[in-house]
């Protein structure tokens, strides 16, 4: 849940900054739309961190080579 909260807050913060910039006419609308797609992608990628299996990362870093089944 903490990763989900982080990704939502990051998305909101970036959107607010971009909306403030766009409201002063610094960037054209098409560039603003492209930036929004970048924000969405960053937020989704950040949220995907929650799918990392901590036990798998630990076993890989310790070098024992065991593979753990993926969580559903």
N, C-alpha and C positions, 0 to 999 in steps of 0.2 A: 504493500500500500504506500510506503514512503516513496518508492520510485514513481508510482502513479501520481502522487501529489507533486513531486518535483517536476515531472514532465508537464503537468497542467500549469503550474506556476511559471515555468520557463516559457511555455507557449504564450501565456497571457502577458508576461513581461515584454517579450519580444514584439508581440502584436501592438501593445500600447505604445512602445517606442516608435514603431513604424507608422502607426496611425497619427501620432503627433507630428512626425516628419512630413507625412503626406498632407496633413491638414494645412500646413503652411505652403503647400504647393512646391516643395523642394523636388519631389520626384513625380513623374507622370503616372497616370493611373495604371498603365500597362506594367510599368516597373513595380508598382505597389502590388499588383496581382501576382507577379513572379516572386516577389519577396514573401508573399503569403504562402505560396507553395513551398518555399524553402523553410519557412517557419513550421508548416505542417509536417514536413519530412523530418526536421530536427526533433520535433516533439515525439513523433512516432518512433524514431530511432532511439531516443532517450528512454521511452517507455519499454522498448524491447529488452532493455537491461534486466527487467524483472524476470525474463524467461531463462536467464542463465542459471544452470544448476550449480549451486555452491559446492556440493560434494564432488562434482565432476571437475570443477576448476581446481579444487584442493588436491584431488588425486593426480591430475595432470601435472601440477606444479611440484608435487612431491616425487613424481617419477615412478610410481608403482605400476603404472600402465593399466590399471583396472578400469573398465568401462562400466559406468552406472547406467541403468535404463533411464530413458528420458521420461520426465514427468508428463502426465497427460493434462 
